[in-house]
Amino acid sequence: MTESDQSRDVRPGRRAFVRGAASVVGAAGLIGTVSVSAASGTRPSADSADGRVPFHGAHQAGILTPQQPFGGFAAFDVLVHGRKDLAALLEKLTARCRTLTAGVTPKDPDVAALQAPKDRLTITVGVGASLFDGRFGLEGARPPGLTRMPRFPGDRLEPGGCHGDLSVQVCAQHPDAVLHVVRDLARETAGLLRTRWRVDGFLNPPRPEGSPRSFTGFKDGTAHPDTASAREMNRLVWVGPEGPDWARGGSYQVLRTIRLRAEAWDGVPLGEQERIFGRRKSTGAPLDGRKESDPLDYGRDPQGRVTPLDSHIRRANPRTPGSEDSVLLRRSYNVDRGLAPDGTLDVGLVFCCYQQDIARQFATVQKRLEGERFADFSTTTGGGYFLALPGVTDASDWYGSALLDS
């Protein structure tokens, strides 16, 4: 929620709110918004005159694209057998996503959400480690960095809400657009894919200004990497020469579904909440500053008398030599599922971040967040590690073409 502080907060596990990647707020860093301002030379390409986000490009849309108000995330198990059938499935999925992002209404004649391209729809597709298990002869093509998401300290992972062969992220200006795209893709791939888990989220509008707020009440996404810098994106987000040829231009995606213990959090006095996060709740300013955008300078506070050493933002990004290499690009969303079976609020966050190297970035931040105090108010229940595929370059290309040709 704050954070980001460039490191974006990822919190340890259950604590995981943030941890999990992120923390709802705290994770601010992680969590947030990621706001992702478009970047010259780094985003897929300029939006078209009618507002659509281009589908073709070196990188998939939905990673550097300015974050839309609503997002949906789903993981699927592949039901087809053999490399040839997998290629046909991915070609079919590509064709449908290309059509939907062009502004074509799904088959349901009563759906108007996508009639015009006003939703700035993006669909981002990734592959999980399980796709390389031998069914399709891809064992030797799995990047070492693409593994099954482990259980971090404090996690309470639900088997039915974790992992998957494929991930699909759908983002748009309206919630019904997200839902109907997911439904459309399910119809088009019936018998070929089976939904493993799914979660939808939304961004709270900034109040009164600055970054949006998470359900902790704190601003989330105050700082993030410079997405306008091709050099920074090549250093932090895109897979480059260090990865296999087929993955270059892709990005590792971490998804974490995190539940906030809202009632317990609401019982914490304001001053203590601010010390837990390291920022002011009203303005988002660091404890030693006045504005949300004020820089952090831990060198003037080595003992943590102002910003506690165990505060979320300080754990997430201690600003020590080398910590700049663990910065993440976050695209997280708030989640409200009503009430849990025990009658408590079922709210939280679906944490999403993109990076060049999960071990160097997300896992490193997660490790630093272990034991942070905010972890007592959040629990990670699901998610997974995926590799968002390189972009579909033109009308003859398709998701994973370089992988299946490798």
N, C-alpha and C positions, 0 to 999 in steps of 0.2 A: 503495500500500500503504500506504501510508501515507498518503498524502497526502490528498489531499483536501484537505488542508489547506485546503480549501475551494476550491481551485481545482481541485482534483482534478487531477491530474496528467495531463496529457496528454502525451505525449512525442512528440517529433518523430519522425517516421517510423519508421524501422526500428528504430531505436532505438525505434522505434515501439513498443516494447512498451508503453511507456507512451505514448510518443509517439504512436504511432499512435493514439494516442489515448489512450493511456493507459498504458501500461505496466503491466505486470502488477502490479507492485507498486508501483513507484514510482509509477506512475501512480497509485499508490495513489490518488493522488488520483484520477486518472482512473480507474483501474482498478477499483478496488474494488468495493466493495460497494455502495455507495451506499446502503446501508442504508436508506434511505428509510423513515423512521418515518412512519406514517400522518399525515395532516394533517387537522386539522379544517377542514372547508370546502373542502379542495383535492383530496382523493382522490375517486374516482368516487362513493363513498357507503359507508356503514358496511357491514361484512360482515353477511350474513344469519345468523340464529341457528344454522343448520346448518354454518356455516363457509365457505359459498360467497362468492366475490367478485362483487358485482353486475355484470352485463354492461352495463346501461343507465346512462347518465349524461352529463354535459356533456363529460367527458374519458374516454378509453379507460382501462380497467384495465391494470395492468402497467407504469405509468409512476410513479405515486406509491404504488402498492400495496407494502406491505413486501416486500422481495425474497425470493422463494422459493428453496429450496436448489438447484433445477435449472432450467436455461433452455436453450431451443433457438432458433436463429435461421436463417431461410431466406429466400432471395430468389427471385422467380419472374419469368418472362417471360410476358406475356399473349399468348395465341394467338388470341383472338377478334378480329373485325374490326367496326369501326363502333361508334358511341356507344351505340346501343340494346343491342347484345350485351355491351358492357362493363358497362352498368348491370345487365343480367340476371346477369352473372357476380358482380358485387359484392353483389347482393341474395342470390344463392345462397350466397356465402361468409359473409355476415352471418347468414343463417338457420342454417347449420351451426355457426358459432362460438357463436351464442346457445344452441343445443341442447347443445353439448359443455360449455360453462361452467356449464350448469344441472345438470351431474352425470350426463348420460345416457351410457351406455357406448357406445363405437364399435361398428360392425357386427360386428366380430370377436367371436364369442360366448365365446372363451377369455380375453378381456381383462377383467380385473377392476379395473384401476387406476382407472377413472373411475366405477365403479359407484356410489360414494358421493361426495359433494362434498368429501371430506377433502383432496383434492389442492389445493384453493384455486386451481384452474386459472384462468389469465388468458391471453388471446390478444390481441395488439396488432398492428394492421395499418397499414402505411404505404405511401406511393407514392413512386416515384423519378422523377427528372427525365425519364427516357426515356418515361414514360407520356404526356408532353406533346409527343411528337415529330410529331404530325400525324395519326396513325392514327385518333384519336377526336375530332378537332376541338377539342382542348383547348389548342392552342398559346398562346392569349392568357390562359389561366388559370394558367399556371405562375408561382409566386411567384419573384421575383428571387433569393431566398435558397436556392432548391432547385436545385442544380447537380450535375453529375457529380463525384464525389469525385476530386480531383486526386492526382497522385503527389507525395508529399512527399519531401524529401531523405532518402535511406537506404531508402526503400520498395523492395520487390521484388514488386510486385503481379503476381499470376497472373491473366490475363484471365478464366479460367473461374471465379474466385472473387470477382469484383467486380461491383458495380452490380446493376441489376434494375428491372423495372417496379413490382413490389410487394415489400414486406418483411413477414414474419410472425414475431413473437416469441411463443413459447409458454413459460410458466413454471408450475411445479408443485412439489409436495412430493416427488414420486418420479420417477426418470428414465424409467420405462416409460410414465408418463402423457404425458410430453413426446413420446416417440417415437410412441406410438399416435395422438396428436392429429395429428401431422404426417402420418402414414400415412392417417388418416381424411380429412383435408382433400385429400390428393393423390388419393384415390379419388373423392371428391365432385366434384373439379374436373378430372378426367381429360379431356384434349382441349381444355380451356379455359386451363389454366395449365401451364407446364413449369418444373420446379425448375432454377434456375440455379446455386445453391450453397447449402450448408447446413453448420452447425456447432452442436454441442451442448456445454454446459459445466455446471459445478457449483461450489458454494461449499464451501471447506474450513471445517469448524466452528472457532470460536474456540478457541485453545489458549494458555494455559489460560483466558483471558478476553479481553474487548475485541473488536476487529475480527478478521475471518477473515484467514488468511495466504495469500499467493500462493505460487507455486512458487519464488520467490526466497527464501522463508523469512521475509520481512518482513510485518508487518501491512498490510492494504490496506483503505482506506476509513475512515481515522480521522476525517476531517471531511467534512462535506457540507452543502449548503444546508439551511436550515430548512424542511422540507417541511410543517411544521405552520402555516406562515405563508402565508396566501392572498396577501398583498402580495408576499412574496418569490417565490412561484411565478408570479405574474402578471408579475413583473419578469424572471425568469430562465428559466422553463420554457414557459409557454403563449404561443402566437401570439395577439396582440391586434390592436388597431386598425391597427398598422403592416403587417399582412398582409392578403391578400384576405379578403373576408367568408366564403367557403366554408372557409377554413383556421382561423378563429378557434376557439380551444379545442384545437387540435392542438399538436404539438410536433416540432421538428426532431430527427431521430434520426441519430446517427453510429455506424456499426458498423466495427470494425477487427479483423481476425484477426491475432494477433501471436504469433510464435514466440520462445521464450526459448532462448538458447544456454546451456543449463543447465550443461554440463560446464565451459565457460569461466568462468561465473559462480561455480561452486563452487570454482574455483582462486584466487579473489580472497580475501585475508585478511579476517577479520571486521571489523577496524577500518577497512579501506579500503571495504568494502561499506557500512558505516554512514556514512562520509563521502560516498559516492556518493549515498546516499538522503537523508541528513540526519536519520536517526532511529536509535535503538537497536534492534537486531534482537530482543533478548530481550523487551523491554517495549513497544516502539513509541513510546517517549518521544522527544521532540526531543532533540538533542544537548546542549542547555542545560537539560534538565528531568529529572524523575524518573518521571512518569507519562505514559501515552499521551495523556491528555486535557490535559496542560499546554499553555498557549497559547504561540505563537511570538512572539518580539519581536526582529525583525531590527534594530530601531533601536539595541539595545544591542550589536550585533555588526556594525557597518557594514563592516568589512574582511573579514568571513567567516572569522575565526580559529576560531570554534567551529562554526558551520554554514557550510560552504564556499559561496561565491557561485555555484558551478556545480553544487551539489547538486540532486537532483531536486525536493525540496519547495520549495526557494527559487526555482528556475527556474519551476516550475509556478505558484506564487503568491508573487511577491516582496513582496506587501503594500505596494505603492506606490499613490499616488493613482490611482484609476481601475481598478486591477486587480480590484476587487470586481465589476466588470461582466462579467468573463469567467468567473465561477464556473459550473460544470456540475453536472448531476445524473447520477451514474453508476449503471449497473446491469450491471457486467461479471461474467464468469464464467471460472473456470479451465478449461483444455482439456488433455486428455491423450490423445494419439493413438498411444501406444506408441512405436515406434522409426521413425526416418526411414530412407530407403534407405541412408544412409551409416552406419547403426548408432548414431547419437546419439539421445538422448531427443527425442521430438517433443512437447514440452509448451509451454504458453503461456497465452494468454488471448484470449477474445473480448471486446473492449472495446465497451461500449455506453454512450452518454450521450445525454441529452435536454437541449434548450435552446431558447430563443426565437429565437436568431440564430446560425447556424454561424460566420459570419465574425467576429462580435464575441466569441464564446465559444470554441468548439473550435479554430478556426483560429488565434486569437490565442494560446491556450495552446500550441498545437503549435509556433508560431513561436518562442515563448520557450524551448521545450525543444530546439530545434535545437542540436546540438553538445554536449548534456549527455553526461556520461560513461556513463550507463547505456545510452545508445543503442548502444554497442558490444556489448551483450549481448542485443539483441532486434531482430527484423525484422518489419515489417508485410507481410503477403502478400496481403491481400484486404480486402473490406468494401464500404461504400458510404454515400452520403447518402440519407436518406429523410425524408418528412414524415409522422409518425404522424397519422392523420386525427382530426378531432374525434370525440367520443364519439357512440355510437348512442343517441339520446335516449329512444326507446320502441319498442314492438313493431312499429310501422308504419315506423320509420326504418331506414336501412341505411348501410353504409360508403360514404362519398363521395357521399351523396345531394345535398348542397349543391353539390358540385363538378360533378356531371353536370347539375344544374339551372341552373348558372350560365350 
